Amino acid sequence: MIALISGLFGLLFALVGLLIGLAYVIFWLWMLVHAITNKGLPDGEKILWVLVLIFLHVLGPILYFFIGRPKAIG
């Protein structure tokens, strides 16, 4: 009985982890596409943001969301 409950909780945690991971990948891709297509950024700054997004996997999209994204026009 305990093994069954333990297995169910393990499956639940795996599914929650999978959903969080999938949401993060979608968020990362959204920020990457937004940085590439952001007309409010000059080309040099656009390249810098793309590099930040690529090399700072967890922190990069969060930084871009709060710092780089508000400059978007249109």
N, C-alpha and C positions, 0 to 999 in steps of 0.2 A: 504493500500500500504506500509506504513512504517513498519507495522507488518510483512509483507512478506519479505521485505528487511532485517529486523532485524533477522528474522528466518533463512534466507539464510546465513547471515554472521555468525550466531551462529552455523549452520551446518558446514560451511567452517572451522571455528575455531576448532570445535570438530574433524573434519577429520584430520586437520593438527596436532592437539594434539595427536590423535591416531597414526598417522604415525611417529611422533617424539618418542612417547612412544614405539612403536614397534621397531623402529631402535635402541633405547637405550637397550631394552631387548635383541635384537640380539647381540649388541656390548658387553653387560655384559656376555652373554653366551659364546661368542667367547673368551673373555679374561679369563673366568673361565676354559674353556676347554684347552686353551693355557697354563695357569698356571699349570694345572694338568699334562699336557703332555710335558712340557718344560724340555728337557734333560740337558739344561745348568744350571739348578738350583739344588742345593743339596736338599735332602728330607726336612730338617728343614726349609729352605727358601721357599720351595714349599708350605709347610703347612701354613707358615706365610702369603704368598700371597693369598692363598685360603681363609684364615680367614679374611684378609683385604678386599678381594672382597665381602665376604658374609656380613660383618658387616659395611662396609663403602659403602653403595649402590651406591651413585652417584660418590663419589671421588675415591673409590677403583679401578674401571676399568680404570679411567684416569691415576691414579698413576702407575698402572701396565703397561699400554700401553707405558708410557714414561720412566719408571725406570726398571721394571722387564722383559719386553718382549725382549729388545735388547740382552739379554744374551742367547737367544735361539740358539741352535745348531741343524742344520739339519732341 
